[in-house]
Amino acid sequence: MKKTEIGRLDGKLNTSPSPTTIELPIEGMTYAACATRIEKNLNKLPGVHAAVNLANEKALVKFDHDFTHPEELTQSIKKADYGTNQISDNNYV
């Protein structure tokens, strides 16, 4: 995708060259190792920097639309066997 074609779920264009930040709820974490596993999976994606907080059960994720689609973030969390909601405009920080 070109930067001028990056769309949000509401159809508005995101033309910002800077990374996008979203906050994702995560279900099923019980130990610090859970948060570490999710964080590692997310950070393997190109253009992604993620920090997972076990206490508030959320991941703060900065990502570049040129390299990673938002759906890849949720897929990465689910692939690690944890739950998360589908990304909506409410997740954008």
Residue pairs with C-beta under 8 A, 6 or more apart in sequence:
1 65
1 66
3 15
3 16
3 17
3 65
3 66
4 13
4 15
5 13
6 13
6 14
6 15
6 65
6 66
7 13
7 14
8 14
8 89
8 92
9 87
9 88
9 89
10 89
14 20
14 65
19 47
19 49
19 62
19 63
19 64
20 62
20 63
20 64
20 65
20 92
21 60
21 61
21 62
21 92
21 93
22 60
22 61
22 63
22 70
22 73
22 87
22 91
22 92
22 93
23 58
23 59
23 60
23 61
23 91
23 93
24 58
24 59
24 61
24 73
24 74
24 77
24 84
24 85
24 87
24 91
25 57
25 58
25 84
25 85
26 38
26 52
26 57
26 58
26 59
26 77
26 82
26 83
26 84
27 57
27 82
27 83
27 84
28 34
28 81
28 82
28 83
29 35
29 38
29 52
29 54
29 57
29 82
31 54
32 54
34 54
34 82
35 52
35 53
35 54
36 52
37 80
38 50
38 52
38 59
38 76
38 77
38 80
38 82
39 50
39 51
39 52
39 59
41 76
41 77
41 79
41 80
42 48
42 50
42 52
42 59
42 61
42 73
42 76
42 77
43 49
43 50
44 76
45 63
45 67
45 68
45 72
45 73
45 76
46 64
46 67
46 68
47 63
47 64
47 66
47 67
47 68
48 61
48 62
48 63
48 64
48 67
48 68
48 73
49 61
49 62
49 63
50 59
50 60
50 61
50 62
51 59
51 60
51 61
52 58
52 59
52 60
53 59
53 60
59 77
59 84
60 93
61 73
63 70
63 73
70 87
71 87
73 87
74 84
74 85
74 86
74 87
77 83
77 84
78 84
85 91
